[in-house]
Amino acid sequence: MTRVVFLLAPGVHILDLAGPAQVFSTAAGLGFDYELSYVGEQEDVLSAQGLPLRTATTWPALKPNDLILVPGWRAPT
């Protein structure tokens, strides 16, 4: 199994999260061995569009073939 962990920072853009999450979720549904996880510094991460997202605050155990994705976000100005 390959774990795909999305690291969500405040201000994450929903489309930048949804696209890759959909790809890996669909691949898993087609029989590829992916497990998706969402991690953030806090349980509730507010997206750039104002939608709150719920995440885990602890990292899952990772192996060398696991993936960490950091979807797009914009630093506060």
DSSP file (Angstrom, degrees, kcal/mol; ACC not computed):
  #  RESIDUE AA STRUCTURE BP1 BP2  ACC     N-H-->O    O-->H-N    N-H-->O    O-->H-N    TCO  KAPPA ALPHA  PHI   PSI    X-CA   Y-CA   Z-CA
    1    1 A M              0   0    0      0, 0.0     2,-0.6     0, 0.0    33,-0.2   0.000 360.0 360.0 360.0 137.6    0.0    0.0    0.0
    2    2 A T  E     -a   34   0A   0     31,-3.1    33,-2.1    64,-0.1     2,-0.4  -0.944 360.0-145.8-106.7 122.6    1.1    3.5   -0.8
    3    3 A R  E     -a   35   0A   0     -2,-0.6    64,-2.8    31,-0.2     2,-0.6  -0.743   6.6-158.3 -87.9 133.2   -0.1    6.1    1.6
    4    4 A V  E     -ab  36  67A   0     31,-3.1    33,-2.5    -2,-0.4     2,-0.5  -0.951  11.4-167.5-112.5 111.5   -0.8    9.5    0.0
    5    5 A V  E     -ab  37  68A   0     62,-3.0    64,-3.2    -2,-0.6     2,-0.6  -0.884   8.4-156.1-106.8 124.3   -0.7   12.3    2.7
    6    6 A F  E     -ab  38  69A   0     31,-2.9    33,-3.0    -2,-0.5     2,-0.7  -0.883   7.6-152.3 -97.4 119.0   -2.0   15.7    1.9
    7    7 A L  E     -a   39   0A   0     62,-3.0     2,-0.6    -2,-0.6    33,-0.2  -0.837  15.1-157.8 -92.1 113.8   -0.4   18.4    4.2
    8    8 A L  E     -a   40   0A   0     31,-3.1    33,-0.6    -2,-0.7    64,-0.1  -0.835   9.3-171.2-102.9 120.2   -3.0   21.2    4.4
    9    9 A A    >   -     0   0    0     -2,-0.6     3,-1.5    62,-0.3    36,-0.1  -0.747  41.1 -85.1-101.3 152.7   -1.9   24.6    5.4
   10   10 A P  T 3  S+     0   0    0      0, 0.0    37,-0.2     0, 0.0    -1,-0.1  -0.314 118.2  31.6 -54.6 137.2   -4.3   27.5    6.2
   11   11 A G  T 3  S+     0   0    0     35,-3.1    63,-0.7     1,-0.2    36,-0.2   0.571  81.6 164.2  88.7  10.1   -5.3   29.2    3.0
   12   12 A V  B <   -D   73   0B   0     -3,-1.5    36,-2.6    34,-0.4     2,-0.5  -0.320  41.2-119.5 -59.2 141.5   -5.1   26.0    0.9
   13   13 A H     >  -     0   0    0     59,-2.8     4,-1.2    34,-0.2     3,-0.5  -0.756  14.8-141.3 -86.6 126.0   -6.9   26.4   -2.5
   14   14 A I  H >> S+     0   0    0     -2,-0.5     4,-3.5     1,-0.3     3,-0.6   0.874  99.5  52.9 -57.2 -42.6   -9.7   23.8   -2.7
   15   15 A L  H 3> S+     0   0    0      1,-0.2     4,-2.1     2,-0.2    -1,-0.3   0.872 105.4  55.0 -63.6 -35.8   -9.2   23.0   -6.4
   16   16 A D  H 34 S+     0   0    0     -3,-0.5    -1,-0.2     1,-0.2    -2,-0.2   0.769 116.7  38.1 -68.7 -24.5   -5.5   22.4   -5.7
   17   17 A L  H <X S+     0   0    0     -4,-1.2     4,-2.1    -3,-0.6    -2,-0.2   0.872 114.8  52.2 -86.1 -46.0   -6.5   19.8   -3.1
   18   18 A A  H  X S+     0   0    0     -4,-3.5     4,-2.6     1,-0.2     5,-0.2   0.870 104.0  55.7 -65.2 -40.1   -9.5   18.3   -4.9
   19   19 A G  H  X S+     0   0    0     -4,-2.1     4,-2.1    -5,-0.2    -1,-0.2   0.973 114.1  36.6 -59.6 -58.7   -7.8   17.5   -8.2
   20   20 A P  H  > S+     0   0    0      0, 0.0     4,-2.4     0, 0.0     5,-0.3   0.884 116.6  54.3 -63.1 -37.1   -5.0   15.3   -6.8
   21   21 A A  H  X S+     0   0    0     -4,-2.1     4,-2.4     1,-0.2    -2,-0.2   0.910 109.1  48.9 -62.7 -40.2   -7.3   13.8   -4.2
   22   22 A Q  H  X S+     0   0    0     -4,-2.6     4,-2.8    -5,-0.2     5,-0.2   0.903 109.7  52.1 -65.3 -40.9   -9.8   12.8   -6.9
   23   23 A V  H  X S+     0   0    0     -4,-2.1     4,-2.4    -5,-0.2    -2,-0.2   0.951 115.1  39.9 -60.9 -50.3   -7.0   11.3   -9.0
   24   24 A F  H  X S+     0   0    0     -4,-2.4     4,-2.3     2,-0.2    -1,-0.2   0.868 115.7  52.0 -70.1 -35.1   -5.7    9.1   -6.2
   25   25 A S  H  X S+     0   0    0     -4,-2.4     4,-2.1    -5,-0.3    -2,-0.2   0.920 111.8  46.3 -65.2 -43.7   -9.2    8.3   -4.9
   26   26 A T  H  X S+     0   0    0     -4,-2.8     4,-1.3     2,-0.2    -2,-0.2   0.913 111.3  52.0 -64.6 -42.6  -10.3    7.2   -8.3
   27   27 A A  H  <>S+     0   0    0     -4,-2.4     5,-2.4    -5,-0.2     3,-0.4   0.908 109.4  50.0 -60.3 -41.6   -7.1    5.1   -8.8
   28   28 A A  H ><5S+     0   0    0     -4,-2.3     3,-1.6     1,-0.2    -1,-0.2   0.898 108.0  53.7 -63.3 -39.6   -7.8    3.4   -5.4
   29   29 A G  H 3<5S+     0   0    0     -4,-2.1    -1,-0.2     1,-0.3    -2,-0.2   0.748 104.9  55.5 -65.9 -23.1  -11.3    2.7   -6.6
   30   30 A L  T 3<5S-     0   0    0     -4,-1.3    -1,-0.3    -3,-0.4    -2,-0.2   0.358 132.0 -89.9 -91.1   4.5   -9.9    1.0   -9.7
   31   31 A G  T < 5S+     0   0    0     -3,-1.6    -3,-0.2     1,-0.4     2,-0.2   0.380  81.0 137.1 107.4  -4.7   -7.8   -1.3   -7.6
   32   32 A F      < -     0   0    0     -5,-2.4     2,-1.7    -6,-0.2    -1,-0.4  -0.514  62.9-114.1 -74.1 148.3   -4.5    0.6   -7.2
   33   33 A D        +     0   0    0     -2,-0.2   -31,-3.1    -4,-0.0     2,-0.4  -0.496  62.6 138.1 -90.9  71.4   -3.2    0.3   -3.6
   34   34 A Y  E     -a    2   0A   0     -2,-1.7     2,-0.4   -33,-0.2   -31,-0.2  -0.911  31.7-168.6-114.1 141.6   -3.5    4.0   -2.4
   35   35 A E  E     -a    3   0A   0    -33,-2.1   -31,-3.1    -2,-0.4     2,-0.3  -0.994  17.0-145.5-126.9 124.5   -4.7    5.1    1.0
   36   36 A L  E     +a    4   0A   0     -2,-0.4     2,-0.3   -33,-0.2   -31,-0.2  -0.696  19.1 176.4 -95.4 140.3   -5.4    8.9    1.4
   37   37 A S  E     -a    5   0A   0    -33,-2.5   -31,-2.9    -2,-0.3     2,-0.4  -0.966  17.3-149.2-136.7 153.8   -4.7   10.9    4.6
   38   38 A Y  E     -a    6   0A   0     -2,-0.3    18,-2.7   -33,-0.2     2,-0.4  -0.991  17.7-177.7-128.5 124.3   -5.1   14.6    5.4
   39   39 A V  E     +ac   7  56A   0    -33,-3.0   -31,-3.1    -2,-0.4     2,-0.3  -0.947   5.9 166.0-126.3 141.6   -2.8   16.2    8.0
   40   40 A G  E     -a    8   0A   0     16,-2.6   -31,-0.1    -2,-0.4     5,-0.0  -0.943  48.4-110.4-145.2 167.8   -2.7   19.8    9.3
   41   41 A E  S    S+     0   0    0    -33,-0.6     2,-0.3    -2,-0.3   -32,-0.1   0.830 109.1  26.0 -68.2 -31.6   -1.2   21.7   12.1
   42   42 A Q  S    S-     0   0    0     14,-0.1    13,-0.1     1,-0.1    -1,-0.0  -0.892  86.9-114.3-127.1 159.6   -4.7   22.1   13.6
   43   43 A E  S    S+     0   0    0     -2,-0.3    12,-3.0     1,-0.1     2,-0.6   0.878 105.9  49.9 -62.0 -38.1   -7.8   19.9   13.2
   44   44 A D  E     -E   54   0C   0     10,-0.2     2,-0.5     8,-0.0    10,-0.2  -0.912  69.1-175.1-108.2 121.4   -9.7   22.7   11.3
   45   45 A V  E     -E   53   0C   0      8,-3.1     8,-3.0    -2,-0.6     2,-0.5  -0.965  19.1-139.1-115.7 125.1   -7.9   24.3    8.4
   46   46 A L  E     -E   52   0C   0     -2,-0.5   -35,-3.1     6,-0.2   -34,-0.4  -0.735  19.1-140.0 -87.4 124.0   -9.6   27.2    6.7
   47   47 A S    >   -     0   0    0      4,-2.2     3,-1.7    -2,-0.5   -34,-0.2  -0.267  26.3-105.3 -75.6 167.4   -9.3   27.1    2.9
   48   48 A A  T 3  S+     0   0    0    -36,-2.6   -35,-0.1     1,-0.3    -1,-0.1   0.755 123.2  55.5 -62.4 -24.5   -8.7   30.2    0.8
   49   49 A Q  T 3  S-     0   0    0    -37,-0.5    -1,-0.3     2,-0.2   -36,-0.1   0.393 122.6-105.4 -91.4   2.6  -12.3   30.0   -0.3
   50   50 A G  S <  S+     0   0    0     -3,-1.7    -2,-0.1     1,-0.3    -4,-0.0   0.476  76.9 134.4  90.0   2.9  -13.6   30.1    3.3
   51   51 A L        -     0   0    0     -5,-0.0    -4,-2.2     1,-0.0    -1,-0.3  -0.760  52.8-133.5 -87.5 122.2  -14.5   26.4    3.5
   52   52 A P  E     -E   46   0C   0      0, 0.0     2,-0.4     0, 0.0    -6,-0.2  -0.563  19.9-158.7 -75.3 138.5  -13.2   24.8    6.8
   53   53 A L  E     -E   45   0C   0     -8,-3.0    -8,-3.1    -2,-0.3     2,-0.5  -0.951   9.9-136.3-118.9 137.1  -11.5   21.4    6.3
   54   54 A R  E     +E   44   0C   0     -2,-0.4     2,-0.3   -10,-0.2   -10,-0.2  -0.799  31.5 170.3 -95.3 130.1  -11.0   18.8    9.0
   55   55 A T        -     0   0    0    -12,-3.0   -16,-0.2    -2,-0.5     2,-0.2  -0.855  36.5-104.9-131.0 166.1   -7.6   17.1    9.2
   56   56 A A  B     -c   39   0A   0    -18,-2.7   -16,-2.6    -2,-0.3   -14,-0.1  -0.603  20.3-151.5 -81.1 154.8   -5.7   14.8   11.5
   57   57 A T  S    S+     0   0    0     -2,-0.2     2,-0.4   -18,-0.2    -1,-0.1   0.436  75.4  68.6-108.0  -2.5   -3.0   16.5   13.6
   58   58 A T  S    S-     0   0    0      0, 0.0    -2,-0.1     0, 0.0   -18,-0.0  -0.939  84.1-119.5-117.3 141.9   -0.7   13.5   13.9
   59   59 A W        -     0   0    0     -2,-0.4     2,-0.1     1,-0.1     3,-0.1  -0.513  25.2-123.8 -76.5 140.9    1.2   12.0   11.0
   60   60 A P        -     0   0    0      0, 0.0     2,-0.3     0, 0.0    -1,-0.1  -0.398  44.0 -82.2 -72.8 162.4    0.5    8.4   10.0
   61   61 A A        -     0   0    0     -2,-0.1     2,-0.3     1,-0.0     0, 0.0  -0.515  55.6-152.0 -65.3 129.9    3.5    6.1    9.9
   62   62 A L        -     0   0    0     -2,-0.3   -60,-0.0    -3,-0.1    -1,-0.0  -0.804  11.9-159.4-111.2 149.0    5.2    6.6    6.6
   63   63 A K    >   -     0   0    0     -2,-0.3     3,-1.9   -60,-0.1   -60,-0.1  -0.764  39.5 -97.6-116.1 166.5    7.3    4.2    4.5
   64   64 A P  T 3  S+     0   0    0      0, 0.0    -1,-0.0     0, 0.0    -2,-0.0   0.784 121.6  51.1 -57.8 -29.2    9.8    5.2    1.8
   65   65 A N  T 3  S+     0   0    0    -64,-0.1     2,-0.1     2,-0.1    -3,-0.0   0.443  87.4 108.5 -91.0   2.5    7.4    4.7   -1.1
   66   66 A D    <   -     0   0    0     -3,-1.9     2,-0.4   -64,-0.1   -62,-0.2  -0.358  63.0-131.5 -75.2 159.9    4.6    6.9    0.5
   67   67 A L  E     -b    4   0A   0    -64,-2.8   -62,-3.0    -2,-0.1     2,-0.5  -0.896  12.3-161.6-116.9 141.9    3.8   10.3   -1.0
   68   68 A I  E     -b    5   0A   0     -2,-0.4     2,-0.4   -64,-0.2   -62,-0.2  -0.990  13.7-171.4-119.7 122.6    3.4   13.7    0.7
   69   69 A L  E     -b    6   0A   0    -64,-3.2   -62,-3.0    -2,-0.5    -2,-0.0  -0.933  12.6-162.8-115.6 137.7    1.6   16.3   -1.3
   70   70 A V        -     0   0    0     -2,-0.4   -62,-0.1   -64,-0.2     3,-0.1  -0.893  20.5-146.1-118.1  97.7    1.3   20.0   -0.3
   71   71 A P        -     0   0    0      0, 0.0   -62,-0.3     0, 0.0   -54,-0.1  -0.210  36.2 -76.1 -63.5 156.8   -1.6   21.5   -2.3
   72   72 A G        +     0   0    0    -59,-0.1   -59,-2.8   -60,-0.1     2,-0.3  -0.129  57.0 162.3 -57.7 142.8   -1.3   25.2   -3.3
   73   73 A W  B     -D   12   0B   0    -61,-0.3     2,-0.5    -3,-0.1   -61,-0.2  -0.963  32.3-125.5-152.4 162.7   -1.8   28.0   -0.9
   74   74 A R        -     0   0    0    -63,-0.7     3,-0.1    -2,-0.3    -2,-0.0  -0.965  25.3-124.0-118.1 127.9   -1.0   31.6   -0.8
   75   75 A A        -     0   0    0     -2,-0.5   -64,-0.1     1,-0.1    -2,-0.0  -0.399  40.2 -96.1 -65.9 143.4    1.0   33.1    2.1
   76   76 A P              0   0    0      0, 0.0    -1,-0.1     0, 0.0   -65,-0.0  -0.293 360.0 360.0 -59.3 144.2   -0.8   36.0    3.9
   77   77 A T              0   0    0     -3,-0.1    -2,-0.1     0, 0.0     0, 0.0   0.405 360.0 360.0-106.2 360.0    0.3   39.4    2.7
